[in-house]
Amino acid sequence: MKKLIQDTGGFQLYAEFRPIEALNNQQYELKFTTKWADSKNPDEEMVKAQFILNDEAADILWKLIGTS
């Protein structure tokens, strides 16, 4: 699931959370990307942070953001 979490006109911040199929959906990728309207390639997303979470870490994340 990928969601736009901030849009200030020239800057967009996205968060993506997905199970990693190659690991039998037992680990998850959490990735933050940005797009800049004034960049050389405004449609290109730049990875700002990327994390691999196991089931326990994913549960902690959901509790932290209030979605269980």
Summary of the structure (lengths in Angstrom):
residues: 68
radius of gyration: 13.9
end to end distance: 15.6
largest distance: 39.7
contacts: 147
relative contact order: 0.19
helix: 21%
strand: 50%
